[in-house]
Amino acid sequence: MTHPIDDYLAGVERRLPGSRRMRAEVVAELRDGLLTAVEERGEDELPRILDEFGSPARVAAGFGPELRLGLVRRGAAQILAVLFATGVAWRCFETVWGTPDSTIPTGWTRPVFLAATGVIEIAPVVAQLAALACLGVVLIAGPGRLLHAAAVVTSVGVVGFGLGALAICVTVAAPHRLETIGLGIPLALLTVGLARRAHRLAADARAARG
């Protein structure tokens, strides 16, 4: 038979957002508080102590915004780091191999291709600035409309980058299509992962507002 404290803490942990480590820290903090209270007041007072702490749902709701802010901070930092590394890698590629003019298609796909190349230049910068804004808002202002707005802009920038890269793969001149797709596949996988992270970032920022 499990101890009532273990059952109580398990109920709290199931309702907490965040990573396993973040949840474990909260549970450890609660366990210390409960054990201290039991030590001071006696085992017979445990039901009353648990009642005073509040239901697992109420306790988890109290820790929710703080944990969500931690998720926003971590997600924004990850997006910022990945996009920065991707930009550095692309600049190195451009410096070593370059992009020949023969990649630019003719006909109606030409303006689409050129627009897409502009998007993949601008969108990552927008996403990085917005992710940086998320970090700044978390440190200075905490949860609120501004944090959610910055997270949404981050998500839009990441998705725009992915759509721009997809448009380039589709419209690139035929002689370079195979090599472009070869480069595009890992980029697409990276973008899908980033888009999921950015979507969670926006959701966590909204949830942190309470």
C-alpha positions in Angstrom: 0.0 0.0 0.0 1.4 3.4 -1.0 1.7 6.2 1.6 -0.9 9.0 1.4 1.9 11.5 0.8 3.1 9.5 -2.2 -0.5 9.3 -3.6 -1.0 13.0 -3.1 2.3 13.9 -4.8 1.6 11.6 -7.7 -1.7 13.3 -8.2 0.0 16.7 -8.3 2.8 15.5 -10.6 0.2 14.1 -13.2 -1.3 17.6 -13.5 1.9 19.6 -13.8 3.2 20.8 -17.1 6.9 20.8 -18.0 9.7 18.3 -18.3 10.3 15.4 -16.0 13.0 17.4 -14.2 10.9 20.4 -13.7 8.0 18.3 -12.3 10.5 16.4 -10.1 11.8 19.7 -8.5 8.2 20.8 -7.6 7.4 17.4 -6.2 10.6 17.4 -4.1 9.8 20.8 -2.8 6.3 19.7 -1.8 7.5 16.5 -0.2 9.9 18.5 1.9 7.2 20.8 3.1 4.8 17.9 3.9 7.4 15.9 5.7 8.4 18.9 7.8 4.8 19.6 8.7 4.2 16.0 9.7 7.4 16.0 11.8 6.2 19.1 13.6 2.6 18.2 14.1 2.6 14.4 14.1 1.4 11.6 11.7 -2.1 11.8 13.0 -2.4 15.3 11.6 -1.5 14.2 8.0 -5.1 14.3 6.6 -5.5 17.9 7.9 -2.1 18.8 6.6 -3.0 17.5 3.1 -6.2 19.4 3.3 -4.4 22.6 4.2 -2.0 22.2 1.3 -5.0 22.0 -1.1 -6.1 19.4 -3.6 -3.6 18.1 -6.1 -5.4 20.0 -8.9 -5.3 23.3 -7.0 -1.6 22.9 -6.1 -0.7 22.0 -9.7 -2.6 25.0 -11.0 -0.6 27.2 -8.6 2.7 26.0 -10.0 1.5 26.0 -13.6 2.3 29.6 -14.7 5.9 29.3 -13.2 6.5 26.1 -15.0 5.0 27.4 -18.3 7.4 30.3 -18.1 10.3 27.9 -17.7 9.1 26.1 -20.8 8.8 29.3 -22.8 12.4 30.3 -21.7 13.8 26.9 -22.7 11.8 26.7 -26.0 12.8 30.2 -27.1 16.5 29.5 -26.3 16.4 26.3 -28.3 14.8 28.0 -31.3 17.2 30.9 -31.2 20.2 28.5 -31.0 19.0 26.2 -33.8 18.2 29.1 -36.2 21.5 30.8 -35.4 23.4 27.6 -36.1 21.4 27.1 -39.3 22.2 30.6 -40.5 25.9 30.1 -39.8 25.9 26.8 -41.7 24.2 28.4 -44.7 26.7 31.3 -44.8 29.5 28.8 -44.8 27.9 26.9 -47.6 27.4 30.1 -49.6 31.0 31.1 -49.0 32.5 27.7 -50.1 30.1 26.6 -52.9 27.9 29.6 -53.7 24.6 29.5 -55.5 24.9 29.6 -59.3 22.5 31.8 -61.3 21.4 28.7 -63.2 19.3 27.7 -60.1 16.9 30.6 -60.9 14.0 29.3 -63.0 12.4 31.0 -65.9 8.7 31.6 -66.6 6.0 32.0 -63.9 8.1 30.2 -61.3 10.8 32.8 -61.4 9.1 35.4 -59.2 8.0 32.7 -56.8 11.5 31.4 -56.5 12.9 34.9 -55.9 10.3 35.7 -53.4 11.0 32.5 -51.5 14.7 33.3 -51.4 13.8 36.6 -49.8 11.5 34.9 -47.3 14.2 32.4 -46.1 16.5 35.4 -45.5 14.0 37.4 -43.6 11.9 34.9 -41.7 14.7 33.3 -39.6 15.8 36.8 -38.5 12.2 37.7 -37.5 11.9 34.4 -35.6 15.2 34.9 -33.8 14.4 38.5 -32.8 11.0 37.3 -31.6 12.5 34.4 -29.6 15.0 36.9 -28.1 12.1 39.1 -27.2 10.4 36.1 -25.5 13.5 35.6 -23.3 13.6 39.3 -22.5 9.9 39.5 -21.6 10.2 36.4 -19.4 13.0 38.0 -17.5 11.6 41.5 -17.2 7.8 41.3 -17.4 6.7 37.7 -17.0 3.5 36.3 -18.5 1.2 38.6 -20.4 0.0 39.7 -23.9 3.5 40.8 -24.9 5.0 37.4 -24.2 2.2 35.6 -26.1 2.6 38.0 -29.1 6.4 37.5 -29.2 5.8 33.7 -29.1 3.3 33.9 -32.0 5.7 36.0 -34.1 8.4 33.4 -33.4 6.0 30.6 -34.7 5.1 32.6 -37.8 8.7 33.3 -38.6 9.6 29.6 -38.3 6.7 28.5 -40.4 7.5 31.2 -43.0 11.1 29.9 -43.2 9.8 26.4 -43.8 7.3 27.5 -46.5 10.0 29.5 -48.2 12.4 26.6 -48.3 9.6 24.4 -49.7 8.8 26.9 -52.4 12.5 26.9 -53.4 12.6 23.1 -53.7 9.5 23.2 -55.9 10.4 26.0 -58.2 14.2 25.7 -58.5 15.5 25.2 -62.1 15.3 21.6 -63.2 19.0 20.9 -63.5 19.5 21.7 -59.8 16.3 20.2 -58.5 17.8 16.9 -57.3 20.6 18.5 -55.3 18.2 21.1 -53.9 15.8 18.5 -52.7 18.8 16.6 -51.2 19.6 19.7 -49.2 15.9 20.4 -48.6 15.1 17.1 -46.9 17.2 17.6 -43.8 16.1 21.2 -43.7 12.5 20.2 -43.9 12.9 17.8 -41.0 14.6 20.5 -39.0 11.9 23.0 -39.8 9.1 20.6 -38.8 10.8 20.1 -35.5 11.2 23.8 -35.1 7.6 24.5 -36.1 6.4 22.0 -33.4 8.6 23.7 -30.8 7.4 27.1 -31.9 3.8 26.0 -31.7 4.4 24.7 -28.1 6.1 27.9 -27.3 3.1 30.0 -28.3 0.8 27.6 -26.4 2.9 27.7 -23.3 3.1 31.5 -23.4 -0.7 31.7 -23.7 -1.1 29.2 -20.8 1.3 31.2 -18.6 -1.1 34.1 -18.8 -3.5 32.0 -16.7 
